[in-house]
Amino acid sequence: RVSAELFAGINLSPEAALLYDAALYDATKEQSEFLKSRVEQGINYAPVVVIGGGGPHGTIFATALLHYSPETPALGLEQTSKSGGIFGTTGDPAGFVQPWFQLNSRNRPEDRDALGLPGTSGNINPLGAWAPLQVPDISGQQYPTQERLGRAVSHNNFHSMNLMVDAEVKKIRRNKDSGKKGVYEIEYEDVNRQQRFTLYTD
């Protein structure tokens, strides 16, 4: 969480937050294109694949995995073009994240020693114990808007997993090809190109 203060500062300015959003979006797309090109070249085995990797549950899993097993980062597959799940993709048609709704749970300071449960003082919108950025780091609102959660998720995803966007999973089956490493075979479609590719994973 050494970068939390920096990103808290960025999010104090709406203009700076939008610039960071744009930079993160571009960097995620660039990373995604690189990963897709590797799959096309036949480098298509990943030990851990997170389906629906762009949302809060993906970031909770990926940050914990990176903490406990830093040599095995997750590969996330997200069918939309943006990271952050529904919270990070809700916005205007131009693609800018906008505050469209508020979370229905109170915003509380991050405290890893306090359980995040109703009736306690703990954060009840946590993104996992090992996430570098939490919602209370970038919002002081009692009921934060959805884009704050989406921004925290997008930030954590970029720093904790390899994410392919515009990758819609079509089939998952057992790998019966003894020449391919991995227990499972995942067929996904590159949404933009409307072509299907295969990943292998354990």
C-alpha positions as CSV (number, residue, x, y, z in Angstrom):
1,R,0.0,0.0,0.0
2,V,3.0,2.3,-0.4
3,S,1.3,4.1,-3.4
4,A,-2.0,4.7,-1.7
5,E,-1.1,8.3,-0.7
6,L,-0.1,9.2,-4.3
7,F,-3.4,7.9,-5.8
8,A,-5.4,9.5,-3.0
9,G,-3.8,12.8,-4.0
10,I,-4.6,12.2,-7.7
11,N,-8.2,11.5,-6.9
12,L,-8.6,14.8,-5.1
13,S,-8.6,16.5,-8.5
14,P,-11.4,15.4,-10.9
15,E,-9.1,16.5,-13.8
16,A,-6.2,14.4,-12.6
17,A,-8.4,11.4,-11.9
18,L,-9.7,11.5,-15.5
19,L,-6.2,11.7,-16.8
20,Y,-5.2,8.8,-14.7
21,D,-8.3,6.8,-15.9
22,A,-7.3,7.5,-19.5
23,A,-3.7,6.4,-18.9
24,L,-4.8,3.3,-17.1
25,Y,-7.2,2.4,-19.9
26,D,-4.5,2.8,-22.5
27,A,-2.0,0.8,-20.5
28,T,-4.5,-2.0,-19.9
29,K,-5.4,-2.1,-23.7
30,E,-1.7,-2.2,-24.6
31,Q,-1.0,-5.0,-22.1
32,S,-4.1,-6.9,-23.4
33,E,-2.9,-6.7,-27.0
34,F,0.6,-7.9,-26.0
35,L,-1.0,-10.9,-24.2
36,K,-3.3,-11.7,-27.1
37,S,-0.4,-11.7,-29.5
38,R,1.4,-14.2,-27.3
39,V,-1.6,-16.5,-27.4
40,E,-1.7,-16.2,-31.2
41,Q,2.0,-17.2,-31.3
42,G,1.1,-20.4,-29.4
43,I,2.3,-19.2,-26.0
44,N,-1.0,-20.0,-24.5
45,Y,-0.5,-21.7,-21.1
46,A,-1.2,-19.8,-17.8
47,P,-1.3,-21.6,-14.5
48,V,-4.1,-19.5,-13.1
49,V,-6.9,-17.9,-15.1
50,V,-9.5,-15.6,-13.6
51,I,-12.7,-15.4,-15.6
52,G,-14.5,-12.1,-15.2
53,G,-11.1,-10.8,-14.0
54,G,-11.9,-7.2,-14.4
55,G,-14.3,-6.8,-11.4
56,P,-13.9,-6.6,-7.6
57,H,-13.8,-10.4,-7.1
58,G,-11.1,-10.8,-9.6
59,T,-8.9,-8.1,-7.9
60,I,-9.5,-9.7,-4.4
61,F,-8.3,-13.0,-5.7
62,A,-5.4,-11.6,-7.8
63,T,-3.9,-9.4,-5.1
64,A,-4.0,-12.3,-2.6
65,L,-2.5,-14.7,-5.1
66,L,0.3,-12.2,-5.9
67,H,1.0,-11.8,-2.2
68,Y,1.2,-15.6,-1.4
69,S,2.6,-16.7,-4.8
70,P,4.4,-13.8,-6.5
71,E,5.9,-16.1,-9.1
72,T,2.4,-17.0,-10.4
73,P,0.4,-13.9,-11.2
74,A,-3.1,-14.5,-12.5
75,L,-4.2,-14.0,-16.1
76,G,-7.6,-12.3,-16.1
77,L,-10.2,-12.5,-18.9
78,E,-12.7,-9.6,-19.1
79,Q,-15.3,-9.5,-21.8
80,T,-15.7,-5.7,-21.8
81,S,-13.2,-3.2,-23.0
82,K,-12.5,-1.8,-19.5
83,S,-11.3,-3.0,-16.2
84,G,-13.3,-2.4,-13.0
85,G,-16.3,-4.6,-13.4
86,I,-19.8,-2.9,-13.6
87,F,-18.5,-0.2,-11.3
88,G,-15.7,0.8,-13.6
89,T,-17.6,0.4,-16.9
90,T,-20.7,2.4,-16.0
91,G,-20.5,5.9,-17.6
92,D,-21.3,8.0,-20.6
93,P,-21.0,6.7,-24.2
94,A,-17.6,8.3,-24.6
95,G,-16.2,5.9,-22.1
96,F,-15.5,8.2,-19.2
97,V,-16.3,6.8,-15.8
98,Q,-19.0,8.9,-14.2
99,P,-20.7,8.8,-10.8
100,W,-24.1,7.2,-11.7
101,F,-25.1,5.6,-8.4
102,Q,-23.9,5.3,-4.8
103,L,-22.9,2.2,-3.0
104,N,-25.5,1.1,-0.4
105,S,-22.9,0.4,2.2
106,R,-21.0,3.0,4.4
107,N,-17.5,4.0,3.6
108,R,-15.2,3.2,6.5
109,P,-11.4,3.6,7.0
110,E,-9.3,0.6,6.0
111,D,-8.2,-1.3,9.1
112,R,-6.7,-4.7,8.5
113,D,-7.2,-5.5,12.2
114,A,-10.9,-4.9,12.2
115,L,-13.5,-7.3,10.6
116,G,-15.4,-5.6,7.8
117,L,-18.8,-6.5,9.0
118,P,-21.9,-4.4,9.7
119,G,-21.9,-3.3,13.3
120,T,-18.1,-3.1,13.4
121,S,-15.6,-0.3,12.5
122,G,-14.0,-2.2,9.7
123,N,-14.2,-1.4,6.0
124,I,-17.2,-3.2,4.6
125,N,-16.3,-2.5,0.9
126,P,-12.8,-4.2,1.1
127,L,-10.9,-5.2,-2.0
128,G,-8.9,-7.8,-0.1
129,A,-6.2,-7.6,2.5
130,W,-3.4,-7.3,0.0
131,A,-4.9,-4.7,-2.5
132,P,-2.7,-1.7,-2.8
133,L,-5.7,0.7,-3.0
134,Q,-9.0,0.7,-1.2
135,V,-12.1,2.8,-1.7
136,P,-11.5,4.8,1.6
137,D,-8.1,5.8,0.2
138,I,-9.7,7.8,-2.6
139,S,-13.2,8.8,-1.2
140,G,-14.3,10.5,2.0
141,Q,-18.0,10.2,1.1
142,Q,-20.2,8.3,3.5
143,Y,-21.8,6.4,0.6
144,P,-19.2,6.6,-2.2
145,T,-20.2,6.5,-5.8
146,Q,-19.7,3.5,-8.0
147,E,-16.8,5.0,-10.0
148,R,-14.6,5.2,-6.9
149,L,-14.9,1.5,-6.4
150,G,-14.3,1.0,-10.1
151,R,-11.2,3.2,-10.0
152,A,-9.8,1.3,-7.1
153,V,-10.5,-2.0,-8.8
154,S,-8.9,-0.9,-12.1
155,H,-5.8,0.3,-10.3
156,N,-5.4,-2.9,-8.3
157,N,-6.0,-5.1,-11.4
158,F,-3.3,-3.3,-13.3
159,H,-0.8,-3.8,-10.5
160,S,-1.6,-7.4,-9.6
161,M,-2.6,-9.4,-12.7
162,N,-2.2,-9.7,-16.4
163,L,-5.5,-8.7,-17.9
164,M,-7.0,-9.4,-21.3
165,V,-9.9,-7.2,-22.1
166,D,-12.5,-7.7,-24.9
167,A,-12.0,-11.5,-24.3
168,E,-15.3,-13.3,-23.9
169,V,-15.1,-16.9,-22.7
170,K,-17.1,-19.3,-24.9
171,K,-16.2,-22.8,-23.7
172,I,-14.3,-24.4,-20.8
173,R,-13.5,-28.1,-21.0
174,R,-11.0,-30.6,-19.8
175,N,-7.8,-30.7,-21.8
176,K,-7.6,-34.0,-23.7
177,D,-4.5,-33.0,-25.7
178,S,-1.5,-34.7,-24.0
179,G,0.8,-32.4,-26.0
180,K,-0.6,-29.3,-24.2
181,K,0.2,-28.4,-20.7
182,G,-2.8,-27.6,-18.4
183,V,-5.8,-29.4,-17.0
184,Y,-8.4,-27.2,-18.7
185,E,-8.8,-25.7,-22.1
186,I,-10.5,-22.3,-22.3
187,E,-11.9,-21.0,-25.6
188,Y,-12.4,-17.3,-25.8
189,E,-13.4,-14.8,-28.5
190,D,-11.5,-11.7,-29.2
191,V,-14.6,-9.4,-29.3
192,N,-13.1,-6.8,-31.6
193,R,-11.8,-9.3,-34.2
194,Q,-14.5,-11.9,-33.7
195,Q,-11.9,-14.7,-33.7
196,R,-11.6,-17.5,-31.2
197,F,-8.5,-18.6,-29.4
198,T,-7.6,-21.2,-26.9
199,L,-5.8,-21.0,-23.5
200,Y,-4.6,-23.8,-21.3
201,T,-4.7,-23.6,-17.5
202,D,-4.6,-25.6,-14.3
